[in-house]
Each structure stands twice: as C-alpha cells, then as structure tokens.
Amino acid sequence: MDDLASRLSRIADACAGDLENIEAALARADEELTSLIARTVRERDRLQGFVEEFALMGGADAFPTGRRRSDTRMDGIVAGRQALEEIDHSLRRATALRANVDLGLQVIKRCAEQLRGENAFENPFDADDLRLQLAMNTAREDERRRLAREIHDGPAQVLANAIFGVEIAEQVSRRSPENVVDELKGLRALLRDGVAEVRRFMFDLQPTMLADQGLVPTLQRYVADFNRFFGKQVELDLRMSGTQLSPDRELTIFRTVQEALQNFQKHAKVDQASVSLLSDHDQLELVVRDSGKGFQPDAVQTFQSGGSGLKGMRDRASLIGADIMVVSAPGKGTEIRLALARRPHAGERERA
C-alpha cells in the first residue's frame, strides 16, 4: 500500500511539473506578445503622427518631375494610411493571440493547482464552475475586440476623414477661394455625422437606459437609432408585460440584439429584419431574423474564435443559463434564437 501511495504521488507530481513547464512557456509567450504589441503601438503612433503632420503641410511648389507638391503629399498620405491599416490588422491578430494565450495560461494554472500536494487526491472542482469562468473570460475578451473594431470603424474613421476634409479645403482655398465655403459646409456635415457616431458608440458602450428605464425602452431606442443611422427597416415586437428580469439577463439580451443587428448590417445585404422578444409564464424567447444572404454556421471558423460575435453570444448566454440557436443557410437568411427559463439562474444579480 505504501508503494502504491508513493507511485500515485510521483504520478501527480510529474503531471503538476509538466503543467508548470507549460505554464512557464505560456507566460514567456505572453510576455513576448505584450512587449511586441507595445512596440507596434508606439510605431503606429509615430506613423499616425507623421501622416497627420504630412496631411496638414502647406505649400504647392512644383517638383522637377512636374508634379505638384500637393499631389506628392497626397500620395504619401495614401501610402501612410495603407501602412496604418496593415499595422492595425497585425495588432488585431496579435491582441487576439495574446488573449488566447492568457486564457490557456489561466486553465493551466488552475489544473496545476489541482494536482499539487493533497489537492490531487481530493474531489475535482466542479467542471461547470471552470466552464463558467472560461465563458466569462471569453466574453470579456470578445467584448474588447468588438470595442476595438467599433472604434476603428467609427470614431477613428470619422477623424481620419475630417483630416482629409481639411486637406481638401486647404487645396481649394489656394486654387478656387470662392469654393471654400462649399467645402467647409461638407466638412461641417462630416463632423456632425461624426458627433452622432460618437454618441451612438457611447450608447452602445454603456446603455445607461437599462438601469434607469429597463429593457423595453432601451431596445426601442436602440432599434430606432439603428434604423435611422444605417437606413434599415428593423421591426420590433416586444410582448413583455409584467416581466421582471435581473440586470444580468437584461444586459445579455440587449448585447445579443446589438451583436445580431451589427452582423445583419455588415453581412446580410438586405434592409429588412425583425426582432421579437416574447415571454410567457415559463420561458422568455428572443428571435432576431432576416432574409439576407445567410451563411453556413458549421463552416464559419470565426464561430469558434469569437471573431464574428456568435461565440460571444453563446458565452454570454451561458452565464445566465440561456440557450442560443443559429439557423442559417446561403441565400436563406439568418435566425438567431435565444431562450431562457423564467426561473433565476445561479449567480445572477437580482434586480433591486
């Protein structure tokens, strides 16, 4: 018996040691990625500063080649913007890789702790608890990637366009001063749209209406703003009379609608969609449906990586005990259906 106990201890120690080696390797990779991302961000900032400074340079002297300085400057701006896009693409990939390394590091640490000393001979921690923690971490990282994408496509793009608008107005002021007013009017309209985009982004980031007024008014406001901003026709059907939801459930439902409509806007290639949220005594069901181009869910690799937002929906849903089903096919539209029982889920916050 002593020999058996000794062998079991050696096996447990060996497993823990192997996991610690993996943990050390992942930690080194995380450190290298963090340093690489920091250096790349600094390089991007320098290039961004150069492009902005180059865009605002004056002068229209002719070069020996016969090209005007403004033409050459515009070529430089375009090349700089292309380089920035390539760096942004690499940064998004590096950030996603670091997030996955961090997630793996957390799993390995937890497993190594479970195999150290007497912990190896105790009942293992609940598997659902680990899945819940992984789902929370995945949802958090997916949200960060979504925010980075929204900033890049929204406020950052507006500012870049404004710089180009100033550049064009500057050139017009030298060639045709009488047309400057029209250019400035266009720039003003661009900046007005930019302010609207920033406000939309702020609302998406933190919908304070959820806490102040609840889910139904927040969804009504969001869908109305979405239709106006993107020129879409999303119909809303809310039958939630007397239904009380926890803050966690309200936020999950809102984020699911938000992500589903963003995917619809980017990929469906149609203008009509519908959102319905219905509840009865036993169950609540959310359905977001469009008749757009559709896709094959099993063939979409981002379904696993979270890049499309579908995995993020699943991770958020798991935190409140909900199920999500995605039904789609090429040319057949897409339907996203979230269903959850009315009874509270373990760990949810209660509404005050």
C-alpha positions as CSV (number, residue, x, y, z in Angstrom):
1,M,0.0,0.0,0.0
2,D,2.9,2.3,0.8
3,D,4.4,1.6,-2.6
4,L,1.0,2.4,-4.3
5,A,0.7,5.7,-2.4
6,S,4.2,6.6,-3.4
7,R,3.6,5.8,-7.0
8,L,0.4,7.9,-7.0
9,S,2.3,10.8,-5.5
10,R,5.0,10.6,-8.1
11,I,2.4,10.5,-10.9
12,A,0.7,13.5,-9.5
13,D,3.9,15.4,-9.0
14,A,5.1,14.6,-12.6
15,C,1.8,15.8,-14.0
16,A,2.0,19.0,-12.0
17,G,5.6,19.5,-13.1
18,D,4.7,19.1,-16.8
19,L,1.8,21.6,-16.4
20,E,4.2,24.0,-14.7
21,N,6.6,23.8,-17.6
22,I,3.7,24.6,-20.0
23,E,2.7,27.4,-17.7
24,A,6.2,28.9,-17.9
25,A,6.2,28.6,-21.7
26,L,2.9,30.3,-21.9
27,A,4.0,33.0,-19.5
28,R,7.1,33.7,-21.7
29,A,4.9,33.8,-24.8
30,D,2.5,36.3,-23.1
31,E,5.5,38.5,-22.0
32,E,6.9,38.5,-25.6
33,L,3.5,39.3,-27.1
34,T,2.9,42.1,-24.6
35,S,6.3,43.6,-25.5
36,L,5.7,43.2,-29.2
37,I,2.3,44.8,-29.1
38,A,3.7,47.7,-27.1
39,R,6.4,48.3,-29.6
40,T,4.0,48.0,-32.5
41,V,1.6,50.5,-30.9
42,R,4.5,53.0,-30.5
43,E,5.5,52.6,-34.1
44,R,1.8,53.0,-35.2
45,D,1.5,56.2,-33.1
46,R,4.7,57.6,-34.7
47,L,3.4,56.7,-38.2
48,Q,-0.1,58.2,-37.4
49,G,1.6,61.4,-36.3
50,F,3.7,61.5,-39.5
51,V,0.6,61.0,-41.6
52,E,-1.4,63.7,-39.8
53,E,1.5,66.2,-40.0
54,F,2.1,65.4,-43.6
55,A,-1.6,65.9,-44.4
56,L,-1.5,69.4,-42.8
57,M,1.7,70.6,-44.5
58,G,1.3,73.6,-46.7
59,G,2.9,74.6,-50.0
60,A,2.2,73.9,-53.7
61,D,5.7,74.3,-55.2
62,A,6.4,72.2,-58.3
63,F,8.9,69.4,-58.2
64,P,11.4,68.8,-61.1
65,T,9.2,66.0,-62.3
66,G,6.5,68.4,-62.9
67,R,4.2,67.0,-60.2
68,R,2.9,69.5,-57.7
69,R,3.9,69.2,-54.0
70,S,0.2,68.7,-53.1
71,D,0.0,65.6,-55.5
72,T,3.1,64.0,-54.0
73,R,1.8,64.8,-50.5
74,M,-1.5,63.1,-51.2
75,D,0.4,60.0,-52.5
76,G,2.4,60.0,-49.2
77,I,-0.8,60.2,-47.2
78,V,-2.5,57.3,-49.1
79,A,0.7,55.2,-48.6
80,G,0.8,56.1,-44.9
81,R,-2.9,55.2,-44.4
82,Q,-2.3,51.8,-46.2
83,A,0.6,51.1,-43.8
84,L,-1.6,52.0,-40.8
85,E,-4.3,49.6,-42.0
86,E,-1.7,46.8,-42.3
87,I,-0.4,47.6,-38.8
88,D,-3.9,47.7,-37.4
89,H,-4.6,44.2,-38.9
90,S,-1.4,42.8,-37.3
91,L,-2.3,44.4,-34.0
92,R,-5.8,42.8,-34.0
93,R,-4.2,39.4,-34.7
94,A,-1.6,39.9,-32.0
95,T,-4.2,41.0,-29.5
96,A,-6.4,38.0,-30.2
97,L,-3.4,35.7,-29.9
98,R,-2.4,37.2,-26.5
99,A,-6.0,36.8,-25.3
100,N,-6.0,33.1,-26.2
101,V,-2.6,32.7,-24.6
102,D,-3.9,34.4,-21.4
103,L,-6.9,32.1,-21.4
104,G,-4.8,29.0,-21.8
105,L,-2.5,30.2,-19.1
106,Q,-5.4,30.5,-16.7
107,V,-6.6,27.0,-17.5
108,I,-3.1,25.5,-17.0
109,K,-2.6,27.4,-13.7
110,R,-5.9,26.0,-12.4
111,C,-5.1,22.5,-13.4
112,A,-1.6,22.7,-12.0
113,E,-3.0,23.9,-8.6
114,Q,-5.4,20.9,-8.6
115,L,-2.5,18.5,-9.0
116,R,-0.3,19.9,-6.3
117,G,0.1,18.0,-3.0
118,E,-3.0,16.6,-1.5
119,N,-5.3,18.6,-3.8
120,A,-4.6,15.8,-6.4
121,F,-6.4,13.3,-4.2
122,E,-9.5,15.4,-3.4
123,N,-12.6,15.6,-5.4
124,P,-12.0,17.7,-8.5
125,F,-13.5,21.2,-8.7
126,D,-16.9,21.3,-10.4
127,A,-16.4,21.3,-14.2
128,D,-19.3,23.7,-14.7
129,D,-17.5,26.2,-12.5
130,L,-14.5,26.1,-14.8
131,R,-16.6,26.4,-17.9
132,L,-18.4,29.4,-16.3
133,Q,-15.1,31.1,-15.6
134,L,-13.8,30.4,-19.1
135,A,-17.1,31.7,-20.6
136,M,-16.7,34.9,-18.6
137,N,-13.1,35.4,-19.7
138,T,-14.0,34.7,-23.4
139,A,-17.0,37.0,-23.3
140,R,-14.8,39.8,-21.8
141,E,-12.1,39.4,-24.5
142,D,-14.7,39.2,-27.2
143,E,-16.2,42.5,-25.9
144,R,-12.7,44.1,-26.0
145,R,-12.2,43.0,-29.6
146,R,-15.7,44.3,-30.5
147,L,-15.0,47.7,-29.0
148,A,-11.6,47.9,-30.8
149,R,-13.3,47.1,-34.1
150,E,-16.1,49.7,-33.4
151,I,-13.6,52.4,-32.6
152,H,-11.6,51.6,-35.7
153,D,-14.7,51.6,-38.0
154,G,-16.4,54.5,-36.2
155,P,-14.8,57.5,-34.4
156,A,-11.3,56.8,-35.7
157,Q,-12.6,56.7,-39.3
158,V,-14.5,59.9,-38.8
159,L,-11.4,61.7,-37.5
160,A,-9.3,60.4,-40.4
161,N,-12.0,61.6,-42.9
162,A,-12.0,65.0,-41.2
163,I,-8.3,65.3,-41.7
164,F,-8.7,64.6,-45.4
165,G,-11.6,67.2,-45.5
166,V,-9.3,69.8,-44.0
167,E,-6.6,68.9,-46.6
168,I,-9.1,69.3,-49.5
169,A,-10.4,72.6,-48.1
170,E,-6.8,73.8,-47.9
171,Q,-6.1,73.0,-51.5
172,V,-9.4,74.5,-52.7
173,S,-8.6,77.7,-50.8
174,R,-5.5,78.2,-52.9
175,R,-6.9,77.2,-56.3
176,S,-10.5,78.4,-56.0
177,P,-11.1,80.6,-52.9
178,E,-14.7,81.2,-53.9
179,N,-15.5,77.4,-53.4
180,V,-14.1,77.2,-49.9
181,V,-17.5,77.8,-48.3
182,D,-18.9,74.7,-50.0
183,E,-16.0,72.6,-48.9
184,L,-16.4,73.8,-45.3
185,K,-20.1,73.0,-45.4
186,G,-19.2,69.5,-46.4
187,L,-16.7,69.3,-43.6
188,R,-19.2,70.5,-41.1
189,A,-21.7,67.9,-42.2
190,L,-19.0,65.2,-41.9
191,L,-18.2,66.4,-38.3
192,R,-21.9,66.5,-37.4
193,D,-22.1,62.9,-38.6
194,G,-19.0,62.2,-36.5
195,V,-20.6,63.5,-33.4
196,A,-23.7,61.3,-34.0
197,E,-21.4,58.3,-34.5
198,V,-19.5,59.0,-31.2
199,R,-22.8,59.4,-29.4
200,R,-24.0,56.1,-30.9
201,F,-20.8,54.5,-29.8
202,M,-21.2,55.8,-26.2
203,F,-24.7,54.4,-26.1
204,D,-23.5,51.0,-27.4
205,L,-20.7,51.0,-24.8
206,Q,-22.8,51.8,-21.8
207,P,-26.6,51.8,-22.3
208,T,-27.5,53.5,-19.0
209,M,-31.1,53.3,-20.0
210,L,-31.1,49.7,-18.9
211,A,-30.6,50.7,-15.3
212,D,-32.8,53.8,-15.5
213,Q,-35.8,52.6,-17.6
214,G,-35.4,48.9,-18.2
215,L,-35.0,46.6,-21.2
216,V,-38.1,47.5,-23.3
217,P,-37.4,51.3,-23.7
218,T,-33.7,50.6,-24.2
219,L,-34.4,48.2,-27.1
220,Q,-37.0,50.6,-28.6
221,R,-34.4,53.4,-28.5
222,Y,-31.6,51.2,-29.9
223,V,-33.6,49.9,-32.8
224,A,-34.9,53.3,-33.7
225,D,-31.4,54.8,-33.7
226,F,-30.1,51.7,-35.6
227,N,-32.7,52.2,-38.3
228,R,-32.0,55.9,-38.6
229,F,-28.2,55.6,-38.6
230,F,-27.9,52.7,-41.1
231,G,-31.0,53.3,-43.1
232,K,-32.5,49.9,-42.2
233,Q,-36.1,48.7,-41.5
234,V,-35.9,46.6,-38.4
235,E,-39.3,45.7,-37.0
236,L,-39.6,45.4,-33.2
237,D,-42.2,43.1,-31.4
238,L,-42.0,43.3,-27.6
239,R,-44.5,41.4,-25.5
240,M,-43.1,41.6,-22.0
241,S,-46.0,42.8,-20.0
242,G,-45.3,42.3,-16.3
243,T,-42.0,40.5,-16.9
244,Q,-39.2,41.3,-14.4
245,L,-35.7,40.4,-15.4
246,S,-32.4,40.5,-13.5
247,P,-29.8,43.1,-14.6
248,D,-27.6,40.3,-16.0
249,R,-30.4,38.9,-18.2
250,E,-31.4,42.4,-19.4
251,L,-27.8,43.1,-20.4
252,T,-27.3,39.8,-22.1
253,I,-30.5,40.2,-24.1
254,F,-29.5,43.7,-25.1
255,R,-26.0,42.7,-26.1
256,T,-27.4,39.8,-28.2
257,V,-29.7,42.1,-30.1
258,Q,-26.9,44.5,-30.5
259,E,-24.4,41.9,-31.9
260,A,-27.1,40.3,-34.1
261,L,-28.1,43.6,-35.7
262,Q,-24.4,44.6,-36.3
263,N,-23.9,41.3,-38.1
264,F,-27.1,41.8,-40.0
265,Q,-25.9,45.3,-41.1
266,K,-22.5,44.1,-42.2
267,H,-23.3,40.8,-43.8
268,A,-27.0,40.3,-44.7
269,K,-27.1,42.7,-47.7
270,V,-30.8,43.4,-47.2
271,D,-32.6,46.3,-45.4
272,Q,-35.4,44.4,-43.5
273,A,-35.1,42.4,-40.3
274,S,-37.2,41.7,-37.2
275,V,-36.6,41.5,-33.5
276,S,-39.1,39.8,-31.2
277,L,-39.0,39.3,-27.5
278,L,-41.8,37.3,-26.1
279,S,-42.4,35.9,-22.6
280,D,-45.0,33.6,-21.0
281,H,-45.2,32.0,-17.6
282,D,-42.4,29.6,-18.1
283,Q,-40.0,30.9,-20.7
284,L,-38.7,34.0,-22.5
285,E,-37.6,33.9,-26.1
286,L,-35.7,36.4,-28.2
287,V,-35.6,36.0,-32.0
288,V,-33.6,38.1,-34.5
289,R,-34.4,37.2,-38.1
290,D,-33.5,38.5,-41.6
291,S,-34.0,37.2,-45.1
292,G,-30.5,38.1,-46.3
293,K,-27.6,36.2,-47.9
294,G,-27.2,33.8,-44.9
295,F,-24.2,31.6,-44.3
296,Q,-23.3,28.0,-43.2
297,P,-22.8,28.1,-39.4
298,D,-20.8,24.9,-39.3
299,A,-18.4,26.2,-41.9
300,V,-17.7,29.5,-40.2
301,Q,-14.3,29.3,-38.4
302,T,-15.0,32.6,-36.5
303,F,-17.8,30.7,-34.8
304,Q,-15.0,29.1,-32.7
305,S,-12.7,32.0,-32.4
306,G,-15.3,34.6,-31.5
307,G,-14.4,37.0,-34.3
308,S,-17.9,37.1,-35.7
309,G,-19.5,37.7,-32.3
310,L,-21.5,34.4,-32.4
311,K,-19.3,32.7,-29.9
312,G,-19.5,35.8,-27.7
313,M,-23.3,35.5,-27.8
314,R,-23.1,31.9,-26.7
315,D,-20.7,32.7,-23.9
316,R,-22.9,35.5,-22.5
317,A,-26.0,33.3,-22.8
318,S,-24.3,30.5,-20.8
319,L,-23.7,32.9,-17.9
320,I,-27.5,33.4,-17.4
321,G,-28.5,29.8,-18.2
322,A,-29.9,30.6,-21.7
323,D,-29.6,28.6,-24.9
324,I,-28.8,30.1,-28.3
325,M,-29.6,28.5,-31.7
326,V,-28.4,29.9,-35.0
327,V,-30.3,28.8,-38.1
328,S,-28.9,29.9,-41.5
329,A,-28.0,28.8,-44.9
330,P,-26.6,30.5,-48.0
331,G,-29.4,32.5,-49.6
332,K,-31.9,31.5,-46.9
333,G,-31.4,34.3,-44.3
334,T,-30.4,34.0,-40.7
335,E,-32.3,33.4,-37.5
336,I,-30.8,33.8,-34.0
337,R,-33.0,32.4,-31.2
338,L,-32.2,32.8,-27.5
339,A,-34.4,31.0,-25.0
340,L,-34.2,31.0,-21.2
341,A,-36.4,29.8,-18.4
342,R,-38.1,32.4,-16.2
343,R,-36.6,31.0,-13.0
344,P,-33.4,32.8,-11.8
345,H,-30.0,31.3,-12.8
346,A,-27.3,30.6,-10.2
347,G,-25.0,33.6,-9.7
348,E,-27.3,36.2,-11.3
349,R,-27.7,39.5,-9.7
350,E,-31.2,40.3,-8.5
351,R,-32.9,43.5,-9.6
352,A,-33.1,45.9,-6.8
